[in-house]
Every structure is written in C-alpha cells, then in structure tokens.
C-alpha cells in the first residue's frame, strides 16, 4: 500500500503531566467520570503517578486513583446538563472533549 508507515504510534505521549500541571496552575474546574459512571467535580490541587487530588467547594477533598478514572474534562463556565428523565435538553452544552487520564 502506498503511503503506509511502518512505524507504530507511541504507547504513551507523556503529555499527562503537562496537562495536569496546566489544570492545577490555572485552577481549572474539571469533572471526572469514574469507572462506576459516577462523576465528581473540583479543581486539581495535586497529582502523582497514581492519584489526583480534587479540591471541592463545600465538600471534602477527594483523592482519586487514576485507574478508577474513565476520563477527565474541563467544565465550561456556562455548562448545562441534560436531565436523566427528559433525555434531551433544549439548552446548549459547552464542554471540551473528554481527555483520557492514563
């Protein structure tokens, strides 16, 4: 096949640390979807090889193991959520695409 590369894509890009540092330094509010499909929201205050610490307003801070996180995404300031019962919402959602943590 013409134009086919024989090199494989890298398994890891090492961009995770840079992304988490940016979130932490800029105090960006994020939402994490966990493996049990629950969601938690807060600001990344600290991160390590194995976990992320989320600081939340009016609630206890959380230490989340990275292997328990499906994905993490930034929460927009004008974000609205669809209701479970309604199935859809006429309001527009303002979200950045989910980014895998691993």
Number of C-alpha atoms within 10 A of each C-alpha: 4 4 5 6 7 6 6 6 7 7 6 8 7 10 11 14 13 10 12 19 16 13 18 17 12 11 14 17 19 17 18 25 17 18 12 9 10 9 14 15 19 21 22 25 18 16 18 11 9 11 16 20 17 23 19 16 9 6 8 9 14 16 15 17 15 17 12 13 21 18 18 19 19 20 18 14 9 9 11 14 11 13 9 8 6 7 7 10 12 6 10 11 13 14 14 10 10 14 14 12 18 14
